[in-house]
Amino acid sequence: MPGASANLLLPYLASGQAQKHVTVNESLRKLDAIVQLSVESASTSAEPGSPSDGQVYILPPGKTGTHWGAMADHALAYWRDGAWEEITPREGWLAFVR
């Protein structure tokens, strides 16, 4: 069995895994970011100074910032728990841009 789901790449629990809640919570956070995907912007190029928890951005080419600069163009930048997480979208995903 692979270590993650095929489409959303959610990590599976391993049999006998200690601290299963960590894996489950990681999957829930990822689902929170991509199910019914709604992003703040697909054109904002400067990393926000004080984002709100749960905000998601599609990163345009030429983006700037300590964290965004290292992320891939067109990736999703998801602010959660005080840190940016990069999520690589899959072909065919749809997003509503607010």
WOQUI-V646596 format. One record per helix or strand of 2 or more residues. SS is the DSSP state (h for helix, s for strand). FROM is the first residue (numbers start at 1). LEN is the number of residues. If there is no record, write none. Layout:
ss->[SS,SS]
from->[FROM,FROM]
len->[LEN,LEN]
This chain:
ss->[h,s,s,h,s,s,s]
from->[20,38,56,68,76,83,96]
len->[15,2,3,3,5,5,2]
